[in-house]
Amino acid sequence: MEKWPWTAVVVLLALTVRWAVSLHSYSGAGKPPLFGDYEAQRHWQEVTVNLPLRQWYFNSSENDLQYWGLDYPPLTAYHSLLCAFVAERINPAWVALHTSRGHESPAHKLFMRTTVLVADVMIYIPAVVLYCCCLKEISTKKKVANALCILLYPGLILIDHGHFQYNSVSLGFALWGVLGVSCDWDLLGSLAFCLALNYKQMELYHSLPFFCFLLGKCFQKGLKGKGLGLLLKLVGTVVASFALCWLPFFSEREQTLQVVRRLFPVERGLFEARGSVLVTGSSQAPRREGSGRAGGGPIRSCRFSS
Amino acid sequence: MWLNWLKTSGTTAMAALGTVKGSSNWFSALALGVTLLKCLLIPTYHSTDFEVHRNWLAITHSLPLSQWYYEATSEWTLDYPPFFAWFEYVLSHVAKYFDQEMLKVHNLNYFNSTTLLFQRFSVIFTDVLFVYAVRECCKCIDGRKASKDLTEKPQFILSVLLLWNFGLLIVDHIHFQYNGFLSGIMLLSIARIFQKRHIEGAFLFAVLLHFKHIYVYVAPAYGIYLLRSYCFTASKPDGSVRWNSFSFIRVISLGLIVFLVSALSLGPFLALNQLPQVFSRLFPFKRGLCHAYWAPNFWALYNSVDKVLSVIGLELKLLDPNKIPKASMTSGLVQQFEHTVLPSVTPWATVICTLIAILPSVFCLWFKPQGPRGFLRCLILCALSSFMFGWHVHEKAILLAILPMSLLSVEKAGDASVFLILTTTGHYSLFPLLFTTPELPIKILLMLLFTIYSISSLMTLFRKERPLFNWMETFYLLGLGPLEVCCEFVFPLTSWKLKYPFIPLLLTSGYCAVGVTYAWCRLYASMLTGPPVGKTKKR
């Protein structure tokens, strides 16, 4: 079994299935006034391209946080800005401040779906292919089979290319992180994972294993010798990557705090409108629609990715 | 709903991997996988053929038999033989549980999601006959030389080449047609001929002819083979016919089958004195030499040369601009046109050209029989020759040659090489069928998927023999990439788009016509130079 033709076939099949799914409907299609995650992403493009950075996370007359306010870390905001630049070149009506609210058209859907596919192709798929190729002591057939399994996983395809989200970016970065630390490129691995964390705060779920593994590596090398050097370099990498992403928001203390408040809205209560099935299923507490949030709020879709 | 389909597809892929190690479930996995992909393609673009079939459902459901071939409320009149009309009649009785409104004749262009679901599922469901036929064809393949690796077995490669055929996927499940089950009947009849079950093979082909009369292209292969190798029960050692071995019983039984099938199909219309009307619907010669988009055949090259010569003639003032016919073959309309410089082509001229083109292969089948494989080769050549020289050929007709040729491609390196050239250019020539932007990634991805798989798997299968392509063929096939980029991405941004909108179509059909013609010539050479069956080793 030849490796590269089969890998190409697997990747092409994965891309075909992804695009075929994206031809179907997205969350909140044709459902005013709030629509769904698709509208949320479009709205973030509108906010980031029209407003100055210091207003992105603040409530104002220009930026109504109750209508899909930004609540992901800065890297998501920068990604939205990049997409918005392209969108503005193609059709400014897609991201015009206020007037583009609820904008739905076949051309716009094509554009949005393309952004998800591009992100997938650039970040997630290469990580998966490289990961499977680097697996040791298994045959080529099993490597290709692993790649096929991972790339055809329905959960990610449905959420990213159907419902509409960009989980492949954060998951892809996290996988690059795994690759990095497995191949002894610890600094690159931790940089990749920091990028994942700065894209979606949900990656905190994966942060403890990363932390413990890297700390364990430092201890193994001896904290009085090479281990200390590695520890310092890792700390430096993490601090530098966070600083790079958050630098524009360090200008004022209030900016930084507001972003943290948006990322971790502890005043919202335990459950979102459609929260984690595991949590709601195991607990006896009734599901509360957006309770605990001052003045109510938009109903958010499930925020837990695979 | 698509939620469930996708969840199943994911788990199926995983199940497929688990069973790929050596059990016989790989075939089911391939079939199921492609079926789930077809389900995902349900909301894609569909052509006017969708309305054609909805109209036929309405006609056969709402009107009595006597009006089926006279009904003309819609421009898409019934122009397939009676068995297909009966097929639509049966479908319509399932359709009535989905949406009754689609069965009303006056509901022209009636469309909603229920209608779409029903029509798409009817194509997907009837494909089960194609899946069965592929399974039967796999049994006819000689797999003794195969390696232990499942993916290098000829049966596996053939199954993928047929079940996941790019042309069939996009023509049936996007553009919208019913070629799947019809090709299934053809492949099944070929398989029966291979299995020496000639009566069944003849019966299936007779039935097929009355489903879609385009298959009359390959009727000479069936006729001559059955006469030569079935009705004459023995041959002399040098391969020529032994005249005294003629079996009257066999001839009569074949004739009886054809007669009974035709009687079942055309009998009711004969009784109603409607045969001339039926035939006028089936063979509308008022249409032009070429379809609006030229199929990549000989006439495409002929038209291109004519166009080039007329442009040169006008520039050099050798032609009078007033004498040139106003209507151009490239304006995209389906009418009758004349050529400017080269002689005009009439329907009869194409019939004669086609007959001349198929004669050598048919003669070869009679005088130098090569068994069922010779029959298959002749069938493919008949289909390809009719494609090359036929009147008003659709580019989709290339599938008639590509699908049977898959069977030959997994057995000999030379056939694999010709198959790959024919398939790649033939499939690329189908690109203009899907011209909408959302379908652009699908057609490119599926084409790359099929092409990369077919080339790499056949190269692996025949790696111990000579390389499959020489440098010229490699360059030609690689040239399809830049051609696609130019036609699809670069050209729309140029100023020529408004003035000469037909240029991408002209380039596509011209470039592909070269490849198809080359494949035709090589296939002919292989048939005429192949040894007769008496001199080859017994399989």
Interface residues (C-beta under 8 A of the other chain):
Chain A: M1 E2 P5 W6 A8 V9 L12 L13 L15 T16 V17 W19 A20 V21 L23 H24 P106 L110 L117 K141 A145 L148 C149 L152 Y153 P154 G155 I157 L158 G162
Chain B: W2 L3 L6 K7 S9 G10 T11 A13 M14 L17 V20 L37 L40 L41 P43 T44 D149 T151 E152 T437 P438 P441 I442 L445 L446 L448 L449 I452 Y453 S456 S457 T460
